[in-house]
Amino acid sequence: MRTTRVIRHHKEQLEKRLLACMTKRYQLEALNVTKMHLKAIQNTTSTFEHFLKENQVERVTAIQDTLTEMIEDACEISEVISQEPLDIDDEDIEEDYQTMVAELQFPTVPTTPLGGTETKNMELVPLTAFE
C-alpha cells in the first residue's frame, strides 16, 4: 500500500511538471508570435517610410480624390444604365424634327450667273498645264 502511495505521489509530481512544461511551451510560442508581429510592424514601417519618400502626400491625396470621382462617375453610369428606358414615341420625335427644320433659316443660293467684266477678260488654262 505504501508503494502505491509513493507511485501516486510521483505520478502527481510528474503531471505537475508536465503541466508546467506545457505552460512554458505555450508562453514561448506566444513570445515567438509576438516577435513575428514586431518584425512585421518593422517591415511595414520601413516600407511605408520608403513609400512616403517616393510619393508626396499631396500627390497621393490628389490621386485618391481622382479615384473617388471616378468611382462616383461609374456608380452614376451604372445607375443610369440600370434605369428603365424612356418610352419615346417615334411620331413625337418626327414632329419635333419637322418643327426644328421649319424654324431653321438656311441661306439662299444665288440663281443669277456671275456677271462681271472680270470673268470675260480671263484666259482659260487647262488643268493639265500645272502638272
C-alpha positions as CSV (number, residue, x, y, z in Angstrom):
1,M,0.0,0.0,0.0
2,R,2.9,2.3,0.7
3,T,4.4,1.7,-2.7
4,T,1.1,2.6,-4.4
5,R,1.0,5.9,-2.4
6,V,4.6,6.6,-3.5
7,I,3.8,5.8,-7.1
8,R,0.7,8.1,-7.0
9,H,2.7,10.8,-5.5
10,H,5.4,10.5,-8.2
11,K,2.7,10.4,-10.8
12,E,1.1,13.6,-9.5
13,Q,4.5,15.3,-9.4
14,L,5.2,14.2,-13.0
15,E,1.8,15.6,-14.1
16,K,2.6,18.9,-12.4
17,R,5.9,19.0,-14.2
18,L,4.3,18.2,-17.5
19,L,1.7,20.9,-16.9
20,A,4.5,23.4,-16.0
21,C,6.4,22.4,-19.2
22,M,3.4,22.8,-21.4
23,T,2.6,26.2,-19.9
24,K,6.2,27.3,-20.6
25,R,5.9,26.0,-24.1
26,Y,2.7,28.0,-24.7
27,Q,4.4,31.1,-23.4
28,L,7.4,30.5,-25.7
29,E,5.1,30.2,-28.7
30,A,3.3,33.3,-27.6
31,L,6.6,35.1,-27.5
32,N,7.5,33.8,-30.9
33,V,4.2,35.1,-32.3
34,T,4.9,38.5,-30.6
35,K,8.4,38.5,-32.2
36,M,6.8,37.8,-35.6
37,H,4.3,40.7,-35.1
38,L,7.1,43.1,-34.2
39,K,9.1,42.1,-37.2
40,A,6.0,42.6,-39.5
41,I,5.5,46.0,-37.9
42,Q,9.1,46.9,-38.6
43,N,8.8,45.8,-42.2
44,T,5.6,47.7,-42.6
45,T,7.1,50.8,-41.1
46,S,10.2,50.7,-43.4
47,T,8.0,50.1,-46.4
48,F,5.7,53.0,-45.5
49,E,8.7,55.3,-45.0
50,H,10.1,54.3,-48.4
51,F,6.7,54.9,-50.0
52,L,6.5,58.3,-48.3
53,K,10.0,59.3,-49.6
54,E,9.0,58.4,-53.2
55,N,5.4,59.7,-53.1
56,Q,4.3,63.1,-51.9
57,V,1.3,63.1,-49.6
58,E,-0.4,65.8,-51.7
59,R,0.0,63.7,-54.8
60,V,-1.5,60.6,-53.1
61,T,-4.4,62.8,-51.9
62,A,-5.0,64.1,-55.4
63,I,-4.9,60.5,-56.8
64,Q,-7.3,59.4,-54.1
65,D,-9.7,62.3,-54.9
66,T,-9.5,61.4,-58.6
67,L,-10.2,57.8,-57.8
68,T,-13.2,58.8,-55.7
69,E,-14.6,61.0,-58.5
70,M,-14.1,58.1,-61.0
71,I,-15.9,55.7,-58.7
72,E,-18.8,58.2,-58.3
73,D,-19.0,58.6,-62.1
74,A,-19.0,54.8,-62.5
75,C,-21.8,54.5,-59.9
76,E,-23.8,57.2,-61.7
77,I,-23.3,55.5,-65.1
78,S,-24.4,52.2,-63.6
79,E,-27.4,53.8,-62.1
80,V,-28.4,55.4,-65.4
81,I,-27.9,52.1,-67.2
82,S,-30.0,50.2,-64.7
83,Q,-33.0,52.5,-65.1
84,E,-35.8,51.5,-67.4
85,P,-35.5,53.1,-70.9
86,L,-37.8,56.0,-71.6
87,D,-41.0,55.3,-73.6
88,I,-40.5,57.6,-76.6
89,D,-42.9,57.8,-79.4
90,D,-41.3,57.9,-82.9
91,E,-44.1,60.1,-84.2
92,D,-43.3,62.7,-81.5
93,I,-39.6,62.7,-82.4
94,E,-40.6,63.1,-86.1
95,E,-42.9,66.1,-85.3
96,D,-40.1,67.7,-83.2
97,Y,-37.7,67.2,-86.0
98,Q,-40.0,68.8,-88.6
99,T,-40.6,71.7,-86.3
100,M,-36.9,72.3,-85.9
101,V,-36.3,72.1,-89.6
102,A,-39.1,74.5,-90.3
103,E,-37.6,77.0,-87.8
104,L,-34.1,76.8,-89.4
105,Q,-33.3,79.5,-91.9
106,F,-30.8,78.3,-94.5
107,P,-29.1,80.9,-96.7
108,T,-30.5,81.1,-100.2
109,V,-28.3,80.0,-103.1
110,P,-27.9,82.7,-105.7
111,T,-29.6,81.8,-109.0
112,T,-28.2,84.7,-111.2
113,P,-25.0,83.9,-113.1
114,L,-21.9,85.7,-112.1
115,G,-21.8,88.6,-114.5
116,G,-18.9,90.9,-114.4
117,T,-16.2,92.1,-116.6
118,E,-13.7,90.1,-114.6
119,T,-14.8,86.8,-116.0
120,K,-14.9,88.0,-119.5
121,N,-11.2,89.0,-119.6
122,M,-9.9,85.9,-118.1
123,E,-8.0,83.3,-120.1
124,L,-8.9,79.7,-119.7
125,V,-6.0,77.4,-118.9
126,P,-6.2,73.6,-119.0
127,L,-5.7,72.0,-115.6
128,T,-3.0,69.6,-117.0
129,A,-0.6,72.5,-117.5
130,F,0.2,72.6,-113.8
131,E,1.4,69.0,-113.6
